[in-house]
Amino acid sequence: MRWARLRALLLVNLGLFAVFLIGVLLTGHAHENEELADHGQPAQSLVEYAGSSAFGETVFENWESEFLQMGMYVLLTTFLVQKGSAESRPIDEAVPQDEDPRKHRDDPKAPWPVRHGSELVLKLYENSLAIAFGIVFLLSFWLHAVTGAGAYSEDQQLHGGEAVSAWQYVGTSQFWFESFQNWQSEFLAVAAIVGGSIYLRQRKSAQSKPVHAPNSETGS
């Protein structure tokens, strides 16, 4: 139980991810079969739908926006501040995250890249969070293009049109419509928590300032 308690935040979020992904699969499968029936096409099995372009596009276009949001959030909070926000670094103050890890080469508790990594390894490690989010964003972006091209081609062929490649699909208005409608909501959500945490509180949450803290106090 202690093992689970110490990892509860990650475990619960992964559990909710699995529940909602199954929800997307089941409801998407039902919707897809309704669309096929409307065009006089045979229904797909759940397994067929799970491996289809339609399901892949639904999943990856959302992953794309989420990892764009998180990667940009990591980078923007590195350089930009917001007075009074719990999500901002302090204004004109040093924070532990600014400290040069090279000063901790002899710290036995420091991660391996800090203690033994070359300069290149350490440089990558000290930027690894943003790099990882960036890689997953680009991968999701490409998978969105590939699966979206498949779904788009199937729809075009049902209406007498022609199939398109992933690169051709990236040049369509539909691809960018799908991306922009997700991206705009992600940055609205970030703006909401950045601005909301100036005036609103949630006791015991790491994303909130202490309830008694003044509105003008910036987070750390």
N, C-alpha and C positions, 0 to 999 in steps of 0.2 A: 504493500500500500504506500509506503514511503517513496519507493521508486516512482510510482505513478503520480503521487502528489507533487514531487519535484519536477515532473515533466507534464503536468496537467494542462498548461496553456497550449503547448504544442499538440498534445494528444487530442484534446477536445476539438481544436481547430482542424486537425486532420480527419477526425471522425465526422465533423460537420461537412467537410469537403466531400467525403465519401457519400454521405447521405444525399447531399444536393446533386452530386454528379449522377447518382442512381436516379434521382428525380428527373434530371435533364434527359437521361437515357430513356426512361419509361414514357414520359410525356412527349418527348421528341419522336419516339417510335410511333406512338398513337397518331400524332399530327402528320407524320410522314405518310402513314398508311391512308389517312383521310385524303391527303393530296393525291396519292397514287390512284385511289378509288375514283376521285373526281375526273381523272384522265383515262379511266378504263384500264389501268395497269394492275398487275397482281400485287398483293400485299407482300411486304418484307417480313422475315422473321426478326426477332429481337437481336439475334446474333448477327444477321446480315446488316441490320441498321447500325449496330455498334461498330462495324467495320466500314461504314459508308462515309462518303465525303460530306454528306449533310450533317452527320453527328460530329465528325472531326472539325468542320468549320465552326459549328456552334461552340464547341469547347475552346478551340485555339484562338478564335477572335476575342474571347473573353480573357484568356490567359495573357494574350498580347497586351491588352490594356492594363491589366493588373500589374504586370512586371514593368511596364513602362512607368506606371505611377510610382511604384516602389523604388525603382532605380533613380528616377528624377527626384523623388523625395529625399533619398539619401544624398544625392549631389547638391540639391538646392539648400538643404539644411547645413551643408558644409560651408557655404559661402554667404548665405542670406540670413537675416535675422528679422524677427517680428516682436516689437516691444509688447510685453505682457503675455505672450503666448507660452504655454507649457511645452509646445513643440519646437521652440526656438532655442538655440544656444544663447548663453548670456551675452549681453551687449558690452563690448570693450572689456571682456574678462577672459582670462585663460581658463580652459577646461581640461580635464584629464585626457580627453580624446586628442588634444593638440600636442601632447608630449611626444617627443621624438623616441620611437621604440629602440633606437640604437643605443640609448642610454641604459637599456635593460638587457643587454647581451648576456650579463652574468646572473640574471634572475632565474633561479631554477624552476620557478612556476610559470615563466613566460612560455608562450607557444614555441614549437620547434622553429618556425621561420624566423622568429626574433632572435633566438639563441644561436642557431647554427646556419641559417639561410644566407646565401650570397646576397649582394646588394640588389640584384635583379629579383631574386625570390622575395626579399623583404619588401621591395617596392610593389610587387604584385600583391603581396599579402596585405599591405596596409591600405590597398585600394580594392581588396578582393570582394567586398560586399557589393559595391557598385558594378564591378566587372561581372560578377555572377548574375546580377539582375539584368545587366545589359545583354549578356549572352543568351539568357533564357528568353528575353524579349525578342531578340533577333530570330531565335529558333521558332518561337511562337508565331512571329510575323510571317516567316516563311511557310510554316505549316498551315497557317490561315490561308495563305495564297494558294498552296497546293490543294488543300481540301476544298477551298472555296471554288477553285477552278473546276474541280470535279463536279461539285454540286451545281455550279452555274452552267456547265456544259450539259449536264443531264436535263436541266430545265430548258435550255435552248433547244435541245434535240426533241424534247416532248412537244415543242411548239414549231418544229420544222427548221430550226436554226442549226448552227455548226458548233462543234466543241472548240474550246480555247485552251491554250497552255497556261501555266501558272504566271509566266511573264505577261502574257496578254491580259490575264485576269487582273493583275496589279494595275493595269492601265485603264480599267473600267471604273465608272462612277460608283458601281455597287460595292466594289472592294473598299474604296475610301469612305463611302457612306457607312459601311459596317464598322470601319475602324474609328472614324471620327465620332460616331454616336456613342461609342464606348469611352473613347479618350476624354471627351468633354465631361462626362459624368465622374470619371476618376479624379480629375483635377478640381472639380466642384467639391467632391468629398474631402480632398486634402485641404482646400481653402476653408471648408466648414469646420474641420477640427482645429486648424491653425487659428482661425478667428474665434471659434466657439470657446476654445480653452482660455481665452483672455478673460471672459466674463462668467463662464459656467464651470461647474466643478462636479467631480465624481469622487466621493470619498473612497480611499484605498486604491484608486486606479493609478497606475504608473503614467498614464497619459494625461493626468490632471495635475494642476497645482494643488497644494494643500487648501482645504476649504477656507481656512482663515487668511490665506495669502491675499494681498491687495491685487486689484486688477492690473496695476502697472508693473507688477513683478514678473520678470521674464524667466522662463524655465531654464533648466541646466542640462 
